[in-house]
Amino acid sequence: MKKKIHLFLLFTALISLLMACVKDTDFNQTDDILITPTVALDFLLFNLSSESFSEIGVANLVVSDTTFFKFLNEDFTVDNLIKADFYFKNTNSFPIQFSTQYQFLDENNELHYEIIIPVNSGSLSNPVITEHIEIIEEGTIVNLTMADKVVVNVTAASPLDNLDGILNLQSKTTYYLRIEQ
């Protein structure tokens, strides 16, 4: 008899527990899932000395480099990227100014986005830091996702003959995604 009462109470408690858990659950809410991750990455880094530059004409010297990053034009990124922030920090110990140009190109070398940053002159004893933040939002983010490489051109406005110094770039990017169910 005690065994039947215990089984009856256990069965009743189990049924009550199962009905209470299922009754208030709305499985249609899974359609409303929104995930908004941010991904912060190092972007480009370099240290340039006067020997790094090649002459491109009278009084103009340039360093050029290409970096490929095919993930920006992948379907997932194109569909979910809503914003990108680029942070550039140039430390210049040369006594001349530079211009840095970042061209975001597709596989056919068609320009889709460009950033131009003037870099202030400094000295060996007092390097000057030039910072720039570029925010690319929903209106122009599609241009960024069409690129699969960035070409960086650093141009000196005057000759670097007999000049000592270093031009250092540190940059980061933060990508903001919106993933909806």
C-alpha positions in Angstrom: 0.0 0.0 0.0 2.8 2.4 0.9 4.5 1.5 -2.4 1.3 2.4 -4.4 1.0 5.8 -2.6 4.7 6.6 -3.2 4.3 5.7 -6.9 1.1 7.7 -7.2 2.8 10.8 -5.6 5.9 10.4 -7.8 3.8 10.1 -10.9 1.7 13.1 -10.0 4.7 15.3 -9.2 6.4 14.3 -12.5 3.3 15.1 -14.6 2.9 18.4 -12.8 6.5 19.3 -13.4 6.4 18.4 -17.1 3.2 20.3 -17.7 4.4 23.5 -15.9 7.7 23.6 -18.0 6.1 23.1 -21.3 3.0 25.2 -20.8 4.8 28.6 -20.7 7.4 27.9 -23.3 7.0 29.8 -26.6 9.1 28.1 -29.2 8.2 30.8 -31.8 10.7 33.1 -30.1 13.6 31.4 -31.8 12.7 33.4 -34.9 13.6 36.6 -33.0 17.2 35.7 -32.3 19.7 38.5 -33.0 23.4 38.1 -32.4 25.7 41.2 -32.7 29.3 40.2 -32.3 32.2 42.6 -32.7 35.6 41.4 -34.0 38.7 43.4 -33.3 41.9 42.6 -35.2 45.3 44.1 -36.0 45.1 45.5 -39.5 48.4 46.7 -40.9 51.8 47.2 -39.2 55.1 48.5 -40.6 58.4 50.3 -39.7 60.0 52.3 -42.6 63.4 53.8 -42.7 64.8 56.0 -45.5 66.1 52.9 -47.3 62.6 51.6 -47.7 61.5 54.3 -50.2 61.9 54.1 -54.0 62.0 57.2 -56.1 58.9 57.8 -58.2 59.8 61.2 -59.6 61.4 64.5 -58.7 61.3 64.9 -55.0 58.7 62.1 -54.5 59.5 58.9 -52.8 57.1 56.0 -52.2 56.7 52.7 -50.4 53.9 50.5 -51.6 52.6 47.2 -50.3 49.6 45.0 -51.0 47.8 42.9 -48.4 45.1 40.4 -49.4 42.1 39.7 -47.2 39.4 37.8 -49.0 37.1 37.4 -46.0 35.5 40.8 -46.5 33.9 39.8 -49.8 32.7 36.3 -48.6 28.9 35.9 -48.5 28.7 35.7 -44.7 30.5 39.0 -44.3 28.6 40.8 -47.1 25.3 39.7 -45.5 26.2 40.5 -41.9 28.7 43.3 -41.7 27.1 46.5 -40.6 30.0 48.7 -39.6 33.8 48.8 -39.5 36.1 51.1 -37.5 39.7 51.5 -38.6 42.3 53.1 -36.2 45.6 54.2 -37.6 48.6 55.4 -35.4 51.6 56.7 -37.2 54.8 57.6 -35.3 57.1 59.7 -37.4 60.7 60.6 -36.4 61.6 62.0 -39.9 61.7 65.8 -40.2 59.3 65.7 -43.2 55.6 65.0 -43.7 54.2 61.9 -45.4 50.9 61.0 -47.0 49.5 57.5 -46.4 46.9 56.2 -48.8 44.9 53.0 -48.3 43.1 51.8 -51.4 40.6 49.0 -51.0 40.5 47.2 -54.4 38.8 44.2 -55.9 40.4 41.4 -57.9 40.3 43.6 -61.0 42.1 46.4 -59.2 38.9 48.5 -59.2 38.9 51.0 -56.3 35.9 50.6 -53.9 37.1 52.6 -50.9 40.0 54.9 -50.1 41.5 56.5 -47.0 44.1 59.2 -47.2 45.9 60.3 -44.0 48.6 63.1 -43.8 51.3 62.2 -41.3 52.9 65.1 -39.5 56.7 65.6 -39.4 58.7 64.8 -36.3 62.4 64.4 -35.2 64.6 61.7 -33.8 64.4 63.4 -30.3 60.7 64.1 -30.5 58.7 61.6 -32.7 55.3 62.9 -33.6 52.2 60.7 -33.4 49.4 61.2 -35.9 46.2 59.3 -35.2 43.2 58.8 -37.5 39.9 56.9 -37.0 37.9 56.0 -40.1 34.3 54.8 -39.4 32.5 53.0 -42.3 28.8 52.5 -41.7 25.9 51.0 -43.4 25.7 53.5 -46.2 29.2 52.8 -47.5 30.0 49.4 -45.9 29.0 47.6 -49.2 32.0 49.3 -50.9 34.3 47.8 -48.3 32.9 44.3 -48.8 33.6 44.5 -52.5 37.3 44.6 -51.9 39.6 41.7 -51.4 42.9 43.6 -50.9 44.3 46.9 -49.7 47.2 48.7 -51.3 49.1 51.0 -49.0 51.1 53.8 -50.5 53.3 55.9 -48.2 54.6 59.0 -50.1 57.3 61.4 -48.9 56.9 64.9 -50.2 60.7 65.6 -50.3 63.9 63.5 -50.6 65.0 61.4 -47.7 68.7 61.6 -48.6 70.8 61.8 -45.5 67.8 61.8 -43.2 67.5 59.5 -40.3 64.2 58.4 -38.9 61.6 55.8 -38.7 57.9 55.9 -39.8 55.9 53.4 -37.7 52.3 52.4 -38.4 50.1 50.4 -36.1 46.5 49.9 -37.1 43.5 48.0 -35.9 40.1 47.4 -37.2 36.8 46.5 -35.5 34.1 44.8 -37.5 30.5 44.9 -36.3 28.2 42.1 -37.4 24.5 41.6 -37.1 23.4 38.0 -37.4 19.6 37.4 -37.5 17.8 34.1 -37.3 
